[in-house]
Amino acid sequence: MKYCVTSVILPEFDVPETCALLQELGYDGVEWRVRYTPEQAIGQGFSMWGEHKTGLSPANLAQRAHEVARITADHGLEIPAIAANLRCDELDEIKRLADGVARMGQIPIRLARPPATTDPPITTTSTSAQSTRTAKRSTCSNPTASAASSKSTAAR
């Protein structure tokens, strides 16, 4: 088993300091926080959800990728994932981030979910569990899956 730490918990350390500490403590890897600093957190000091001394963001990772990968490897650490706070529907930013991550190797990127929808939940007037399953399946975005679901329900 390997043990890794997310750099989210070390906002006051830069890349070399983070790697040196984790190596000293015997960790195997670091999940780098690569995020934009929220506007309201700029100038407020380092904090887990605010500014980080590493300064890693989707906008600068492509330029810093080799540096971060080299320093991490020089300390005997792996990069199991990148911790991004991009939502999975922010495609242009994901592409920018992916460009930087690709320069570091094949590393998974952790993304956030899209914003909650304001659509009302699916409801059915039937108390049948089968009707509830059918109503939920009908929202599938894959037309083939929806058609197959409708056919299988009609056959029952």
NORVENKA-V697395 format. One record per helix or strand of 2 or more residues. SS is the DSSP state (A for helix, B for strand). FROM is the first residue (numbers start at 1). LEN is the number of residues. Records with the same first field share a line. If there is no record, write none. Layout:
SS: FROM-LEN + FROM-LEN
This chain:
B: 4-3 + 29-5 + 81-7 + 108-5
A: 7-3 + 15-11 + 39-3 + 61-14 + 91-12 + 129-9 + 143-13
